[in-house]
């Protein structure tokens, strides 16, 4: 391959949230690594991650000096993952949590310590502490291998979607309706906050406020990348794209709690991204009708943003059922009671199935889906000397 595949400095990577589904993103990244020279630097100077996508973003930012090596490290992490490294899911732990919730309800919440979540993700903090070296992020910014990395979280008191970013000099904070960008030194608390799925995992305190999963109320997931200077974006989704949407099915049984919870999860992790991509398409189309001379003379701060999206070619929840025994006995008991191992309820399981075998299946799918768009990826990654 003769073309230079070093991306322009305004190229961004958007890694959305999705719990265990984020393993799919690594498969796409492995395909990109295959298209690049062996020791190519990071082709995405701007990296924006949310929820579990924030963990992948931190891994890439940490290893921005050598993209392929950082992607391989992420792949090894996901392929060897065990649920016990993310949360306490034993029968004893879940029974203790259930008793705590029941007791709190019986006393009307008057206890000294009310429940904070259904699952305890303390193992995740220890796990991330071992694999993420945050000092490398600044080193890569200083060397020019990285322009900025952003991690989004929701402030439970303010209700604002906050994009915590660490980047090169000259990048400024921003404030819009219900969303702000804050320059900071990223650390493990930001990853814990961004991946704290509401009710499932406990909120994380950062400075004066508690924060939860960044996908919640993130009405403009592409916004942080634009504020950080992106003119082109690669968006890796965790759900199939379909303009028509899924066909309506006739159902006779009442929806299970898992089915309802799964749809709530989808609304948190998927809907905002799809809406923002549609909005970006409309804006780009509108800008294309405005001559560049008029935009410049009229001082219109408008510019088209090139967007390439790679999304699963099939619903990821359909891949979960063969791996149900990867859950602990306690989690199988809990999720089974909610109906999560039935066909219509498997969406919930797909977000919580943090295990190597399932991750390998998602990584393989992401790799195949990305190579289906090989030429588009090559064109996207190739430097545009006119910029």
Secondary structure per residue as TSV (DSSP state, phi and psi in degrees):
chain	resnum	aa	ss	phi	psi
A	1	X	-	360.0	121.5
A	2	X	-	-91.5	-22.5
A	3	X	S	-73.6	145.7
A	4	X	-	-78.3	124.3
A	5	X	-	-105.9	25.4
A	6	X	-	-80.7	122.7
A	7	X	-	-72.7	156.0
A	8	X	-	-68.5	158.0
A	9	X	T	-68.9	-4.8
A	10	X	T	-106.5	22.5
A	11	X	E	-92.9	132.2
A	12	X	E	-120.8	151.8
A	13	X	E	-116.3	126.8
A	14	X	E	-111.0	118.1
A	15	X	E	-113.2	106.7
A	16	X	-	-78.4	171.0
A	17	X	-	-83.2	168.0
A	18	X	-	163.6	20.5
A	19	X	G	58.0	-134.2
A	20	X	G	-63.4	-20.0
A	21	X	G	-62.3	-19.0
A	22	X	G	-63.1	-13.7
A	23	X	H	-60.9	-28.5
A	24	X	H	-58.0	-36.9
A	25	X	H	-59.6	-35.7
A	26	X	H	-67.0	-35.3
A	27	X	H	-62.3	-41.8
A	28	X	H	-63.0	-43.0
A	29	X	H	-64.6	-35.0
A	30	X	H	-64.1	-39.0
A	31	X	H	-64.8	-39.9
A	32	X	H	-64.2	-41.4
A	33	X	H	-60.2	-34.2
A	34	X	H	-65.7	-34.0
A	35	X	H	-78.2	-17.3
A	36	X	S	-95.5	156.6
A	37	X	-	-57.6	157.5
A	38	X	T	-56.8	-44.0
A	39	X	T	-108.3	32.2
A	40	X	-	-65.4	142.2
A	41	X	-	-72.0	175.2
A	42	X	-	-58.3	120.5
A	43	X	S	-81.0	-0.9
A	44	X	-	-124.0	86.7
A	45	X	S	-61.9	-23.4
A	46	X	E	-114.5	122.3
A	47	X	E	-125.2	124.8
A	48	X	E	-123.7	123.8
A	49	X	E	-127.9	149.5
A	50	X	E	-136.2	139.9
A	51	X	T	57.3	-132.5
A	52	X	H	-63.3	-26.3
A	53	X	H	-63.3	-25.7
A	54	X	H	-67.1	-34.2
A	55	X	H	-66.0	-43.2
A	56	X	H	-63.4	-39.4
A	57	X	H	-62.6	-42.5
A	58	X	H	-64.4	-39.5
A	59	X	H	-62.7	-41.1
A	60	X	H	-68.7	-41.9
A	61	X	H	-64.1	-37.8
A	62	X	H	-64.9	-36.1
A	63	X	T	-108.3	30.5
A	64	X	T	-62.0	-23.2
A	65	X	T	-65.6	-27.8
A	66	X	S	-142.1	97.0
A	67	X	H	-59.0	-49.0
A	68	X	H	-60.3	-43.4
A	69	X	H	-63.0	-40.9
A	70	X	H	-66.9	-37.4
A	71	X	H	-66.8	-42.2
A	72	X	H	-61.6	-37.2
A	73	X	H	-64.6	-42.1
A	74	X	H	-62.4	-42.0
A	75	X	H	-62.1	-43.0
A	76	X	H	-63.3	-40.5
A	77	X	H	-58.5	-50.6
A	78	X	H	-68.4	-39.1
A	79	X	H	-68.6	-24.4
A	80	X	T	-104.9	10.3
A	81	X	-	-70.3	145.4
A	82	X	-	-128.9	144.7
A	83	X	G	-54.5	-33.0
A	84	X	G	-65.3	-17.0
A	85	X	G	-82.3	-9.2
A	86	X	T	-108.8	-44.1
A	87	X	-	-153.1	160.9
A	88	X	B	-82.1	113.2
A	89	X	-	-125.3	19.6
A	90	X	S	-70.6	162.3
A	91	X	H	-58.9	-42.4
A	92	X	H	-62.8	-43.5
A	93	X	H	-64.7	-41.0
A	94	X	H	-71.3	-36.3
A	95	X	H	-65.9	-38.8
A	96	X	H	-64.7	-41.0
A	97	X	H	-64.8	-43.4
A	98	X	H	-61.3	-41.6
A	99	X	H	-64.6	-36.8
A	100	X	H	-64.9	-45.1
A	101	X	H	-63.8	-43.6
A	102	X	H	-63.2	-43.5
A	103	X	H	-62.8	-39.6
A	104	X	H	-64.0	-38.4
A	105	X	H	-70.9	-36.3
A	106	X	H	-68.4	-30.5
A	107	X	T	-100.3	12.6
A	108	X	T	65.7	29.1
A	109	X	T	74.0	17.9
A	110	X	-	-89.8	2.8
A	111	X	S	-69.6	166.1
A	112	X	S	-69.7	-31.2
A	113	X	S	-137.5	100.5
A	114	X	-	-78.6	156.9
A	115	X	-	-60.7	146.7
A	116	X	-	-110.6	-25.5
A	117	X	-	-166.1	167.2
A	118	X	S	-78.9	-31.3
A	119	X	S	-124.9	146.9
A	120	X	B	-98.2	114.6
A	121	X	-	-99.9	27.5
A	122	X	H	-55.2	-37.3
A	123	X	H	-59.5	-30.1
A	124	X	H	-63.8	-41.0
A	125	X	H	-60.3	-45.8
A	126	X	H	-63.8	-40.5
A	127	X	H	-62.9	-47.1
A	128	X	H	-66.4	-33.6
A	129	X	H	-62.0	-29.1
A	130	X	H	-82.6	-26.3
A	131	X	H	-111.2	-15.4
A	132	X	-	-111.1	122.1
A	133	X	-	-106.5	97.7
A	134	X	T	-67.3	-22.6
A	135	X	H	-64.8	-27.6
A	136	X	H	-68.0	-25.2
A	137	X	H	-62.3	-48.9
A	138	X	H	-65.6	-37.1
A	139	X	H	-59.0	-41.0
A	140	X	H	-71.9	-32.4
A	141	X	H	-66.0	-44.2
A	142	X	H	-64.1	-34.2
A	143	X	H	-81.4	-11.3
A	144	X	T	90.3	0.6
A	145	X	S	-73.3	-17.3
A	146	X	-	-142.1	135.9
A	147	X	S	-92.9	-45.4
A	148	X	E	-164.1	151.3
A	149	X	E	-132.3	136.3
A	150	X	E	-125.5	139.3
A	151	X	E	-129.5	123.9
A	152	X	E	-99.9	145.5
A	153	X	E	-149.4	161.0
A	154	X	E	-104.4	127.0
A	155	X	E	-80.1	118.3
A	156	X	T	-71.6	-24.5
A	157	X	T	-85.5	-47.3
A	158	X	T	-81.9	-25.0
A	159	X	-	74.1	12.2
A	160	X	-	-92.1	144.3
A	161	X	E	-85.5	116.4
A	162	X	E	-109.7	123.9
A	163	X	E	-98.3	102.2
A	164	X	E	-80.8	122.5
A	165	X	E	-130.8	149.6
A	166	X	E	-125.1	126.4
A	167	X	E	-159.9	-174.3
A	168	X	-	-68.3	163.1
A	169	X	T	-63.1	147.1
A	170	X	T	100.8	-20.8
A	171	X	-	-78.0	129.4
A	172	X	-	-109.9	152.8
A	173	X	-	-67.3	162.7
A	174	X	E	-141.3	163.2
A	175	X	E	-144.6	126.1
A	176	X	E	-132.8	179.9
A	177	X	T	-62.0	117.3
A	178	X	T	65.4	13.3
A	179	X	E	-151.6	138.2
A	180	X	E	-138.7	159.7
A	181	X	E	-116.8	130.2
A	182	X	E	-126.1	121.7
A	183	X	E	-72.8	134.4
A	184	X	-	-159.5	174.6
A	185	X	-	-97.5	110.9
A	186	X	-	-67.1	144.9
A	187	X	-	-149.7	-176.6
A	188	X	H	-63.3	-30.1
A	189	X	H	-59.8	-34.2
A	190	X	H	-68.4	-38.2
A	191	X	H	-68.3	-41.4
A	192	X	H	-64.2	-40.2
A	193	X	H	-67.1	-47.9
A	194	X	H	-62.9	-29.3
A	195	X	T	-100.5	10.3
A	196	X	-	-83.0	84.3
A	197	X	-	-56.6	128.8
A	198	X	T	-53.7	135.7
A	199	X	T	69.6	-32.4
A	200	X	T	-75.6	-48.9
A	201	X	S	-119.7	151.6
A	202	X	-	-72.6	152.7
A	203	X	-	-68.6	160.3
A	204	X	E	-119.2	133.4
A	205	X	E	-86.0	127.4
A	206	X	E	-127.6	115.5
A	207	X	T	58.1	-113.5
A	208	X	T	-102.7	5.1
A	209	X	E	-136.6	152.2
A	210	X	E	-91.8	139.4
A	211	X	E	-124.6	150.9
A	212	X	E	-129.4	-167.1
A	213	X	E	-51.0	129.6
A	214	X	T	-68.3	-15.3
A	215	X	T	-74.2	-21.3
A	216	X	T	-73.2	128.9
A	217	X	T	59.6	21.9
A	218	X	-	-86.9	83.8
A	219	X	T	-74.3	-17.2
A	220	X	T	-138.0	76.7
A	221	X	T	-61.4	-24.0
A	222	X	T	-84.3	-13.3
A	223	X	H	-58.6	-46.8
A	224	X	H	-56.6	-39.8
A	225	X	H	-64.8	-39.8
A	226	X	H	-65.3	-43.4
A	227	X	H	-64.6	-26.9
A	228	X	T	-87.4	4.1
A	229	X	T	103.6	11.2
A	230	X	-	-70.8	136.4
A	231	X	S	-114.2	-13.6
A	232	X	E	-143.1	145.1
A	233	X	E	-136.9	140.8
A	234	X	E	-106.8	118.9
A	235	X	E	-107.9	122.4
A	236	X	E	-106.0	110.2
A	237	X	-	-89.7	175.3
A	238	X	S	-127.4	19.1
A	239	X	S	-146.8	146.2
A	240	X	-	-60.2	145.0
A	241	X	-	-94.7	131.5
A	242	X	-	-151.0	118.3
A	243	X	S	-65.1	-35.7
A	244	X	S	-79.4	-24.6
A	245	X	-	79.9	167.1
A	246	X	-	-66.6	147.9
A	247	X	-	-69.7	142.5
A	248	X	-	-72.7	138.0
A	249	X	-	-116.9	146.9
A	250	X	-	-80.1	124.0
A	251	X	-	-126.1	142.8
A	252	X	-	-106.9	-27.4
A	253	X	S	-86.6	152.6
A	254	X	-	-70.0	141.1
A	255	X	-	-63.5	139.4
A	256	X	-	-74.2	164.4
A	257	X	H	-61.2	-35.0
A	258	X	H	-65.3	-39.3
A	259	X	H	-64.7	-43.9
A	260	X	H	-64.4	-45.2
A	261	X	H	-62.7	-38.2
A	262	X	H	-62.6	-40.4
A	263	X	H	-67.9	-35.5
A	264	X	H	-63.7	-41.4
A	265	X	H	-60.6	-44.5
A	266	X	H	-61.3	-39.7
A	267	X	H	-65.7	-31.3
A	268	X	H	-75.3	-48.1
A	269	X	H	-90.9	-25.5
A	270	X	T	-112.1	-40.8
A	271	X	H	-61.8	-43.9
A	272	X	H	-63.7	-39.5
A	273	X	H	-64.9	-44.4
A	274	X	H	-62.1	-41.5
A	275	X	H	-65.4	-42.2
A	276	X	H	-68.1	-35.7
A	277	X	H	-65.2	-40.4
A	278	X	H	-62.9	-42.0
A	279	X	H	-63.3	-42.0
A	280	X	H	-62.9	-39.2
A	281	X	H	-62.6	-43.3
A	282	X	H	-65.8	-41.5
A	283	X	H	-64.6	-45.1
A	284	X	H	-59.3	-41.1
A	285	X	H	-65.4	-40.7
A	286	X	H	-64.7	-44.8
A	287	X	H	-62.1	-33.7
A	288	X	H	-63.1	-21.0
A	289	X	T	-88.4	-6.8
A	290	X	S	-99.6	116.5
A	291	X	-	-56.6	143.3
A	292	X	H	-60.0	-35.4
A	293	X	H	-61.5	-41.2
A	294	X	H	-67.5	-39.4
A	295	X	H	-62.5	-39.6
A	296	X	H	-74.1	-47.1
A	297	X	H	-68.0	-30.7
A	298	X	T	-87.5	2.9
A	299	X	T	54.1	39.0
A	300	X	-	-82.9	119.8
A	301	X	-	-82.8	62.9
A	302	X	-	-126.1	137.8
A	303	X	-	-151.3	143.0
A	304	X	-	-69.7	147.9
A	305	X	-	-121.3	118.0
A	306	X	E	-74.0	129.9
A	307	X	E	-129.2	128.0
A	308	X	E	-118.1	128.1
A	309	X	E	-115.1	133.8
A	310	X	E	-121.8	124.0
A	311	X	-	-135.4	160.4
A	312	X	-	-57.5	142.2
A	313	X	S	-83.6	-5.6
A	314	X	S	-150.3	155.1
A	315	X	-	-60.9	127.8
A	316	X	G	-69.0	-25.6
A	317	X	G	-65.0	-23.6
A	318	X	G	-69.5	-14.7
A	319	X	G	-93.0	-3.2
A	320	X	T	-80.9	-37.3
A	321	X	G	-56.9	-38.2
A	322	X	G	-64.6	-14.8
A	323	X	G	-110.3	18.3
A	324	X	G	-60.3	-30.8
A	325	X	G	-77.1	-4.3
A	326	X	G	-73.1	-20.6
A	327	X	S	-70.0	152.7
A	328	X	-	-66.1	163.9
A	329	X	H	-57.3	-40.9
A	330	X	H	-63.8	-42.6
A	331	X	H	-69.8	-35.6
A	332	X	H	-64.1	-39.7
A	333	X	H	-65.5	-45.9
A	334	X	H	-67.2	-51.1
A	335	X	H	-70.0	-35.5
A	336	X	H	-62.3	-37.9
A	337	X	H	-65.9	-26.7
A	338	X	H	-85.1	-10.2
A	339	X	T	89.0	21.1
A	340	X	T	-74.6	-12.1
A	341	X	T	-104.2	13.7
A	342	X	S	-93.9	161.7
A	343	X	G	-57.6	-42.7
A	344	X	G	-81.1	-10.4
A	345	X	G	-108.2	2.6
A	346	X	H	-73.0	-10.2
A	347	X	H	-59.3	-44.5
A	348	X	H	-59.7	-44.9
A	349	X	H	-61.8	-34.7
A	350	X	H	-65.4	-24.5
A	351	X	H	-83.5	-22.4
A	352	X	H	-109.3	-1.6
A	353	X	-	-85.3	71.4
A	354	X	-	-82.9	84.7
A	355	X	-	-147.4	152.7
A	356	X	H	-57.3	-50.3
A	357	X	H	-58.9	-43.0
A	358	X	H	-66.8	-42.0
A	359	X	H	-60.7	-40.9
A	360	X	H	-62.8	-36.4
A	361	X	H	-65.2	-42.4
A	362	X	H	-69.2	-39.3
A	363	X	H	-62.2	-42.6
A	364	X	H	-63.1	-40.1
A	365	X	H	-66.3	-43.8
A	366	X	H	-61.0	-39.4
A	367	X	H	-63.5	-45.4
A	368	X	H	-66.2	-43.3
A	369	X	H	-62.8	-39.5
A	370	X	H	-66.2	-41.8
A	371	X	H	-69.8	-20.1
A	372	X	H	-66.4	-22.1
A	373	X	T	-111.9	34.3
A	374	X	H	-56.7	-49.1
A	375	X	H	-65.1	-37.5
A	376	X	H	-64.0	-39.0
A	377	X	H	-65.9	-42.1
A	378	X	H	-61.5	-44.4
A	379	X	H	-65.5	-38.6
A	380	X	H	-67.5	-42.9
A	381	X	H	-76.8	-23.7
A	382	X	S	-63.6	137.7
A	383	X	-	-67.3	137.1
A	384	X	-	-102.0	102.5
A	385	X	T	-66.5	-14.2
A	386	X	T	-78.2	-14.0
A	387	X	-	-78.8	360.0
